[in-house]
């Protein structure tokens, strides 16, 4: 399992690549790739630490073995919400998300309160949930 410092270092490396992309549409897609790579890094950290929200992702992954409703789309649609909900509850994940957002978008995320407000906004604007039917 990676430490917080190791993850921060990986975020720095991804930021270097992200900040070197140009302004064209294809460059925009490359920038999105690096942003997604950071999200996946943080989600992996959450999973490695066994953080779950209403059984997501672990119970849901087990259910996916016998229930087609829990397909790849189901998971990909919920991972961002999972990250935000875990960051709301776990200080280590909040610290990493704050570090990432502040590094990538310092004009938007200037402090921890901005991060906290953005997390809450993302959670409240999301129409998905983790409740098992």
C-alpha positions as CSV (number, residue, x, y, z in Angstrom):
1,X,0.0,0.0,0.0
2,X,1.3,3.4,-0.9
3,X,1.8,6.1,1.7
4,X,0.3,9.6,1.5
5,X,3.7,11.0,0.6
6,X,4.2,8.5,-2.2
7,X,0.7,9.4,-3.6
8,X,1.5,13.1,-3.4
9,X,4.7,12.5,-5.3
10,X,2.7,10.7,-8.0
11,X,0.2,13.5,-8.1
12,X,3.1,15.9,-8.6
13,X,4.4,13.8,-11.5
14,X,1.0,13.7,-13.1
15,X,0.6,17.4,-12.7
16,X,3.9,18.0,-14.5
17,X,2.5,16.1,-17.5
18,X,-0.9,17.7,-17.2
19,X,0.4,21.3,-17.1
20,X,2.5,20.7,-20.2
21,X,-0.4,19.9,-22.5
22,X,-1.5,22.4,-25.0
23,X,-4.8,24.1,-25.8
24,X,-6.2,22.0,-28.6
25,X,-9.1,19.5,-28.3
26,X,-6.7,16.5,-28.4
27,X,-4.6,18.2,-25.7
28,X,-7.8,18.6,-23.7
29,X,-8.4,14.9,-23.9
30,X,-4.8,14.3,-22.7
31,X,-5.4,16.6,-19.7
32,X,-8.5,14.6,-18.8
33,X,-6.4,11.5,-19.0
34,X,-4.0,12.8,-16.3
35,X,-6.9,14.0,-14.2
36,X,-8.5,10.6,-14.4
37,X,-5.2,9.0,-13.5
38,X,-5.1,11.0,-10.3
39,X,-8.7,10.0,-9.5
40,X,-7.8,6.4,-10.0
41,X,-4.8,6.8,-7.8
42,X,-7.0,8.2,-5.0
43,X,-9.7,5.6,-5.4
44,X,-7.1,2.8,-5.3
45,X,-5.8,4.3,-2.0
46,X,-9.3,4.3,-0.6
47,X,-9.9,0.7,-1.6
48,X,-6.5,-0.4,-0.3
49,X,-7.5,1.2,3.1
50,X,-10.8,-0.7,2.9
51,X,-12.9,2.5,3.0
52,X,-16.4,1.8,1.9
53,X,-19.7,3.7,1.6
54,X,-22.9,1.7,2.1
55,X,-21.0,-1.4,0.9
56,X,-19.5,0.3,-2.1
57,X,-17.3,-0.9,-3.7
58,X,-16.7,-4.2,-1.9
59,X,-20.2,-5.6,-1.4
60,X,-21.2,-4.3,-4.7
61,X,-18.3,-6.0,-6.4
62,X,-19.3,-9.3,-4.9
63,X,-22.9,-8.8,-6.0
64,X,-21.6,-8.1,-9.6
65,X,-20.6,-11.7,-9.8
66,X,-24.3,-12.8,-9.8
67,X,-26.2,-9.6,-10.8
68,X,-25.8,-8.0,-14.2
69,X,-27.1,-4.7,-12.8
70,X,-23.6,-4.2,-11.2
71,X,-21.7,-3.9,-14.4
72,X,-18.7,-1.7,-15.4
73,X,-21.0,1.2,-16.1
74,X,-22.5,1.0,-12.6
75,X,-19.1,1.2,-11.0
76,X,-17.6,3.9,-13.3
77,X,-20.7,6.1,-12.7
78,X,-20.2,5.9,-8.9
79,X,-16.5,6.1,-8.3
80,X,-16.3,9.9,-8.2
81,X,-19.2,10.0,-5.7
82,X,-17.4,7.3,-3.7
83,X,-14.2,9.4,-3.6
84,X,-16.1,12.5,-2.5
85,X,-18.0,10.6,0.2
86,X,-14.9,9.0,1.5
87,X,-13.1,12.4,1.5
88,X,-15.9,13.8,3.5
89,X,-15.4,11.1,6.2
90,X,-11.7,10.3,6.1
91,X,-9.1,13.0,6.9
92,X,-6.3,11.3,4.9
93,X,-8.4,11.1,1.7
94,X,-9.6,14.7,2.3
95,X,-5.9,15.7,2.5
96,X,-5.1,14.0,-0.7
97,X,-8.0,15.4,-2.6
98,X,-7.3,18.9,-1.3
99,X,-3.7,18.5,-2.4
100,X,-4.7,17.4,-5.8
101,X,-7.3,20.1,-6.4
102,X,-5.1,22.8,-5.0
103,X,-2.2,21.8,-7.2
104,X,-4.2,21.4,-10.4
105,X,-6.6,24.4,-9.9
106,X,-5.0,26.8,-7.4
107,X,-7.3,29.7,-8.5
108,X,-10.4,27.7,-7.7
109,X,-9.3,25.7,-4.7
110,X,-7.3,28.1,-2.5
111,X,-7.8,26.4,0.9
112,X,-9.3,23.5,2.7
113,X,-12.6,25.3,3.1
114,X,-12.9,25.5,-0.7
115,X,-12.2,21.8,-1.0
116,X,-14.8,21.0,1.7
117,X,-17.4,23.1,-0.1
118,X,-16.6,21.6,-3.4
119,X,-16.9,18.1,-2.0
120,X,-20.3,18.9,-0.5
121,X,-21.5,20.4,-3.7
122,X,-20.4,17.4,-5.7
123,X,-22.2,15.0,-3.3
124,X,-25.4,17.0,-3.2
125,X,-25.5,17.5,-7.0
126,X,-25.0,13.8,-7.7
127,X,-28.2,11.8,-8.4
128,X,-26.6,8.4,-7.8
129,X,-26.5,6.4,-4.6
130,X,-25.0,3.2,-3.3
131,X,-28.2,1.6,-1.9
132,X,-28.7,-1.9,-2.9
133,X,-32.2,-2.6,-4.2
